[in-house]
Amino acid sequence: MLIAILTVLVMLSAFIQIRAEYHGPRYHVYVCKPLTMLFILVIAARAGPPGGSLYQCAIIAGLACSLAGDILLMLPSDRFTAGLVSFLIAHLFYIAAFVRGAGFRASLWLLLPFIIYGTFMLGILAPHLDKMRLPVLVYMAVILLMAWQAWARWERMRGHEALLASLGAVLFLISDSALAVNRFRGRYGSASAVVLSTYFTGQYLIALSVH
């Protein structure tokens, strides 16, 4: 019952935040963006068994780092690099969670789609990165590794929770790709809706993967 209530709160807060990106007021963004992630974090904290698990702890740590990254990125001053580092650490926690129990899986057939996708995104972004080239390349490698290991975990475990984490990881990857295109390649009107809807949904699914 609590998870259902929190899910409704996530949807409502996310909707208000996305609407505020286009129509204001701006304070709705400052309130609802961290609030949405806070609700998702609570879902992860309450979804697992009493006492928790290492998987749950790693997911909660990843969500907390994501929350910090959200706050840094929405500040009026440009804190993009700091936000990037926060999300980089979040992905490292997610990787630690996904290899927990299943181990590191070097499934090459699952890696290939991510290599193709990463090469495609690099071709789009590389001419526009300038001094951000190295940080973005490192970040891209880590998030691709995160998504790959999420699917590799599902390949081995085949459970409902593993599938939720895999789908969430891919949505997180899509969100960050849309954000990078908007920042480095050129701004587009639907950016906020695409970035935030995929981001919140991805994080929500990862939180639900705790069991």
Buried (B, 14 or more C-beta within 10 A) or exposed (E): EEEEEBBEBBBBBBBBBBBBBEEEEEEBBBBBBBBBBBBBBBBBBEBBEEEBBEBBBBBBBBBBBBBBBBBBBBEEEEBBEBBBBBBBBBBBBBBBBBBBEBEEBEBEEBBEBBEEBBEEBBEEBEEBBEEBBEBBBEBBEBBBBBBBBBBBBBBBBEEEBBBBBBBBBBBBBBBBBBBBBBBBEEEEEEBBBBBBBBBBBBBBBBBBBBB
